[in-house]
């Protein structure tokens, strides 16, 4: 394999960097096996120094799992059905404008797992920024295997068999959405459409608070602060207190924030990693395109009524 693989940072327990990957490399079974192993062990893979096209992005995704069409129709790419396209352009009519800690911006997303508000969550995705803003718009990642390892043994014993209720809705419907002070100045039509069909299309679901990575035996904290509602079978006072403690634990965990360049892609394991996006300047356009990797961990279930 001509490309080079190295550790992302000596200060982090997760992540690696693959430099110089080409389409020809993907034709090698040995290369594909090594990339899959790095994804399993490191959870986050940064691809640098590649010529990125939609076809290459999809072909690379297929090395890890089947690339599927995203279930949320509002964000699908208009030309490539196996990509989603996220556009931050509040000067148009199709984007949110958000004030985060007193600063207006666009494209902000709090710490979350993709599609955790459904009973089947995808295994990951590969992200590529096609239009980059002068500041902001960074994509952040937190490893929940590392977050689990950092918990005290007493906390591990308390939460190991618990389950969390999740539900899709606007940020104010999610008590642990974020630590920042957030105010929506304008909500774009895509989010308005999704919020309007939340009750009918996305009933409440349940996922375990902890899961085990089967291939390695490592345990991971399995909490998405965004979309979390309650703990199954636990009284509201203690349940809310515990979700607050765990959310703060995650927000204080070591993180990596990726500052984008055009020749880069980022692959992450959605079963174990949280991610977020920092606000970008409201007067600039930011465009990112992403694949969705099939593969459910089989631990979620629908909850027709509130727990």
C-alpha positions as CSV (number, residue, x, y, z in Angstrom):
1,X,0.0,0.0,0.0
2,X,1.5,3.3,-1.1
3,X,-0.4,5.5,1.4
4,X,0.8,6.1,5.0
5,X,-1.0,5.4,8.2
6,X,-0.1,7.1,11.5
7,X,-1.6,7.9,14.9
8,X,-3.9,11.0,15.0
9,X,-2.4,12.4,18.2
10,X,-0.3,11.2,21.1
11,X,-2.8,12.9,23.4
12,X,-5.8,10.9,22.3
13,X,-6.7,7.2,22.6
14,X,-8.5,7.2,19.3
15,X,-8.0,8.2,15.7
16,X,-5.5,7.7,12.9
17,X,-4.5,9.5,9.7
18,X,-4.3,7.9,6.3
19,X,-2.3,10.0,3.8
20,X,-2.2,9.6,0.0
21,X,-5.0,7.0,-0.5
22,X,-5.9,6.5,-4.2
23,X,-8.7,4.6,-6.1
24,X,-6.1,2.0,-7.1
25,X,-5.4,1.3,-3.4
26,X,-9.0,0.3,-2.9
27,X,-8.6,-2.5,-5.4
28,X,-6.3,-4.3,-3.0
29,X,-8.0,-6.7,-0.5
30,X,-5.0,-6.3,1.9
31,X,-5.5,-2.5,1.9
32,X,-9.3,-2.8,2.5
33,X,-8.7,-5.2,5.3
34,X,-6.1,-2.9,7.0
35,X,-8.5,0.1,6.6
36,X,-11.3,-1.8,8.2
37,X,-9.1,-2.8,11.1
38,X,-8.0,0.8,11.7
39,X,-11.7,1.8,11.7
40,X,-12.5,-0.9,14.3
41,X,-9.6,-0.1,16.6
42,X,-9.3,3.7,16.2
43,X,-13.0,4.7,15.7
44,X,-12.0,7.7,13.6
45,X,-10.0,7.8,10.4
46,X,-8.8,11.0,8.7
47,X,-8.0,10.7,5.0
48,X,-5.6,13.4,3.7
49,X,-3.9,14.1,0.4
50,X,-6.5,12.3,-1.8
51,X,-8.3,13.5,-4.9
52,X,-11.8,13.5,-3.6
53,X,-14.8,13.0,-5.9
54,X,-18.3,11.7,-5.1
55,X,-17.5,8.4,-6.8
56,X,-14.2,8.0,-4.8
57,X,-16.0,8.9,-1.5
58,X,-18.7,6.3,-2.2
59,X,-16.2,3.6,-3.3
60,X,-14.2,4.2,-0.1
61,X,-17.3,3.9,1.9
62,X,-18.1,0.6,0.3
63,X,-14.8,-0.8,1.7
64,X,-16.3,-0.6,5.2
65,X,-20.0,-1.4,4.7
66,X,-22.7,-1.1,2.1
67,X,-23.4,2.6,1.4
68,X,-27.1,3.2,1.8
69,X,-29.6,6.0,1.1
70,X,-30.1,8.2,4.2
71,X,-33.5,7.8,5.8
72,X,-34.1,11.6,6.2
73,X,-35.2,12.7,2.8
74,X,-34.8,16.5,3.5
75,X,-31.0,16.2,3.4
76,X,-30.4,13.9,0.5
77,X,-28.0,15.1,-2.2
78,X,-30.0,16.2,-5.3
79,X,-27.6,14.4,-7.7
80,X,-26.0,11.5,-5.8
81,X,-28.6,9.4,-4.0
82,X,-25.9,7.8,-1.7
83,X,-24.8,11.1,-0.4
84,X,-26.4,13.6,1.9
85,X,-25.7,17.3,1.4
86,X,-25.7,19.8,4.3
87,X,-25.6,23.4,3.2
88,X,-25.1,26.3,5.6
89,X,-26.4,29.4,3.8
90,X,-28.6,31.5,6.0
91,X,-28.7,34.4,3.5
92,X,-30.9,32.0,1.4
93,X,-34.2,30.6,2.5
94,X,-33.1,27.1,3.3
95,X,-31.0,27.3,6.4
96,X,-31.2,27.8,10.2
97,X,-29.6,30.9,11.7
98,X,-28.6,30.2,15.3
99,X,-27.1,32.2,18.2
100,X,-24.7,30.1,20.3
101,X,-23.4,31.8,23.5
102,X,-24.4,35.2,22.0
103,X,-22.7,34.8,18.6
104,X,-24.9,34.3,15.5
105,X,-23.8,31.6,13.1
106,X,-25.0,28.7,11.0
107,X,-24.4,25.0,10.6
108,X,-24.2,24.4,14.4
109,X,-24.9,20.9,15.6
110,X,-24.6,19.7,19.3
111,X,-22.9,16.5,20.4
112,X,-25.0,13.5,19.0
113,X,-25.1,10.1,17.4
114,X,-26.7,10.0,14.0
115,X,-30.2,8.5,13.8
116,X,-30.2,7.6,17.5
117,X,-33.8,8.6,17.5
118,X,-34.6,5.5,15.4
119,X,-34.4,1.9,16.6
120,X,-31.7,1.0,14.0
121,X,-28.6,3.3,13.9
122,X,-26.2,3.3,11.0
123,X,-22.6,2.2,11.6
124,X,-20.9,5.4,10.4
125,X,-20.2,7.6,7.4
126,X,-17.5,9.4,5.4
127,X,-17.7,13.2,5.4
128,X,-16.2,15.6,2.9
129,X,-16.3,19.4,3.0
130,X,-16.8,20.8,-0.5
131,X,-17.0,24.4,0.5
132,X,-15.2,25.7,3.5
133,X,-15.7,28.9,5.6
134,X,-12.9,31.1,6.8
135,X,-13.5,30.2,10.4
136,X,-15.7,27.7,12.4
137,X,-17.5,24.8,10.8
138,X,-15.2,22.3,12.5
139,X,-16.4,18.8,13.1
140,X,-15.7,17.5,16.6
141,X,-15.5,13.9,17.8
142,X,-15.6,12.2,21.2
143,X,-14.8,8.6,21.8
144,X,-17.2,6.9,24.1
145,X,-14.9,3.9,24.7
146,X,-12.5,6.3,26.2
147,X,-15.4,8.0,28.1
148,X,-16.4,4.7,29.6
149,X,-12.8,3.9,30.6
150,X,-12.7,7.3,32.4
151,X,-15.8,6.5,34.6
152,X,-15.4,5.4,38.2
153,X,-16.1,1.8,38.9
154,X,-19.1,2.7,41.0
155,X,-20.7,4.7,38.1
156,X,-20.0,1.8,35.7
157,X,-21.9,-0.6,37.9
158,X,-24.8,1.7,38.2
159,X,-25.4,2.4,34.5
160,X,-24.3,-0.8,32.9
161,X,-27.8,-2.3,32.5
162,X,-29.8,0.9,32.0
163,X,-31.6,2.1,28.8
164,X,-32.2,5.6,27.5
165,X,-35.4,6.9,25.8
166,X,-34.7,9.0,22.6
167,X,-37.0,11.1,20.5
168,X,-36.6,13.5,17.6
169,X,-37.6,17.1,18.0
170,X,-36.3,20.6,18.1
171,X,-33.4,21.3,20.4
172,X,-35.6,22.6,23.2
173,X,-37.3,19.2,23.4
174,X,-34.0,17.6,24.4
175,X,-33.1,18.6,28.0
176,X,-29.4,17.6,27.5
177,X,-29.0,18.9,24.0
178,X,-26.0,21.0,24.8
179,X,-24.1,23.0,27.4
180,X,-24.1,26.2,25.4
181,X,-26.8,28.9,25.5
182,X,-28.6,28.5,22.1
183,X,-31.3,30.6,20.5
184,X,-32.8,29.9,17.0
185,X,-33.1,33.2,15.1
186,X,-34.5,31.4,12.1
187,X,-35.5,27.8,11.4
188,X,-35.1,26.7,7.8
189,X,-37.7,24.6,5.8
190,X,-35.8,21.3,6.1
191,X,-35.9,21.3,9.9
192,X,-39.5,22.7,9.9
193,X,-40.5,19.8,7.7
194,X,-38.7,17.2,9.9
195,X,-40.2,18.7,13.1
196,X,-43.7,18.6,11.5
197,X,-43.5,14.8,10.9
198,X,-41.6,13.9,14.1
199,X,-44.6,12.5,15.9
200,X,-45.8,10.3,13.0
201,X,-42.5,9.2,11.6
202,X,-40.2,8.9,14.6
203,X,-41.9,7.5,17.7
204,X,-39.9,7.2,20.9
205,X,-37.1,4.6,20.9
206,X,-34.8,3.0,23.5
207,X,-31.1,2.2,23.3
208,X,-28.8,0.8,26.0
209,X,-26.7,3.2,28.0
210,X,-23.7,0.9,27.6
211,X,-22.7,-1.5,24.8
212,X,-19.8,-3.9,24.1
213,X,-17.9,-3.7,20.9
214,X,-18.2,-7.4,20.0
215,X,-14.9,-7.7,18.0
216,X,-12.8,-6.4,20.8
217,X,-14.8,-6.8,24.0
218,X,-14.3,-3.1,24.8
219,X,-17.3,-1.3,26.4
220,X,-18.5,2.1,25.4
221,X,-20.7,4.6,27.0
222,X,-23.7,4.9,24.6
223,X,-25.3,8.3,25.3
224,X,-26.3,10.9,22.8
225,X,-27.0,14.1,24.8
226,X,-29.0,15.4,21.8
227,X,-32.3,13.5,21.6
228,X,-32.1,11.9,25.1
229,X,-35.3,12.1,27.1
230,X,-35.2,9.9,30.2
231,X,-33.9,6.6,31.6
232,X,-36.2,3.6,31.4
233,X,-37.7,2.6,34.7
234,X,-35.9,5.2,36.8
235,X,-37.7,8.1,38.6
236,X,-37.4,11.5,36.9
237,X,-35.4,13.1,39.6
238,X,-32.6,10.5,39.7
239,X,-32.8,9.8,36.0
240,X,-32.4,13.5,35.1
241,X,-29.6,13.8,37.6
242,X,-27.8,10.8,36.1
243,X,-28.2,12.1,32.5
244,X,-26.8,15.5,33.6
245,X,-23.8,13.9,35.2
246,X,-23.1,11.7,32.2
247,X,-23.6,14.5,29.7
248,X,-21.1,16.7,31.5
249,X,-18.7,13.7,31.7
250,X,-18.9,13.5,27.9
251,X,-18.6,17.2,27.3
252,X,-15.5,17.2,29.5
253,X,-13.9,14.2,27.7
254,X,-10.9,14.6,25.3
255,X,-12.1,15.5,21.9
256,X,-10.8,16.1,18.4
257,X,-12.0,19.0,16.2
258,X,-11.3,18.7,12.5
259,X,-10.5,21.9,10.6
260,X,-11.3,21.1,7.0
261,X,-9.2,21.1,3.8
262,X,-10.6,20.2,0.3
263,X,-8.5,17.0,-0.1
264,X,-9.7,15.4,3.2
265,X,-12.4,13.0,4.2
266,X,-13.3,11.8,7.7
267,X,-14.7,8.3,8.6
268,X,-16.2,7.7,12.0
269,X,-17.8,4.8,13.9
270,X,-21.3,6.0,14.7
271,X,-21.8,3.2,17.2
272,X,-19.1,4.5,19.5
273,X,-18.2,8.1,18.5
274,X,-20.2,11.3,19.3
275,X,-19.8,14.2,16.8
276,X,-20.8,17.8,16.5
277,X,-20.3,20.9,14.3
278,X,-19.1,24.3,15.5
279,X,-20.9,27.4,14.2
280,X,-19.7,29.0,10.9
281,X,-20.0,32.7,10.0
282,X,-23.5,33.5,8.9
283,X,-22.4,35.5,5.9
284,X,-20.5,32.6,4.4
285,X,-21.6,29.3,2.8
286,X,-20.4,25.9,4.1
287,X,-21.2,22.7,2.2
288,X,-20.5,19.1,3.4
289,X,-21.4,15.8,1.8
290,X,-21.6,12.5,3.5
291,X,-22.2,8.8,2.9
292,X,-24.1,6.6,5.3
293,X,-22.7,3.1,6.2
294,X,-25.2,0.3,6.7
295,X,-25.0,-2.0,9.8
296,X,-27.1,-1.8,12.9
297,X,-25.8,-3.0,16.3
298,X,-29.2,-4.6,17.0
299,X,-29.7,-3.1,20.4
300,X,-32.4,-0.4,19.9
301,X,-36.1,-0.9,20.0
302,X,-39.2,1.1,19.4
303,X,-41.2,2.5,22.4
304,X,-44.7,3.3,21.4
305,X,-45.6,5.0,24.6
306,X,-43.4,7.2,26.9
307,X,-41.3,5.3,29.4
